[in-house]
Amino acid sequence: SLRRSALSQLGAGSRECVAPDGKAALDRIVARLAATTPSRYTWNVAVVDSGTVNAFNLPGGYILILRGLIDDARSAEE
């Protein structure tokens, strides 16, 4: 899959964060944002367990957020 390919490009051992509470919070944010603007995509957003402060998007509605970006945020809205 495109997501797996992107994870492998981030380096050996890169893995997606899948803790149930974190995944549920992310799903709520994605649903809230997706509801604001119609799109032809079904958004697939994942958090990658990496301390790097970054995020990137891939074709087809995929967004990967590196954990460091979340750690660096000062609020949920940020």
Secondary structure, 3 states (H helix, E strand, C coil): CHHHHHHHHCCCCCCECCCHHHHHHHHHHHHHHHCCCCCCCCCEEEEECCCCCCEEEECCCEEEEEHHHHHHCCCCCC
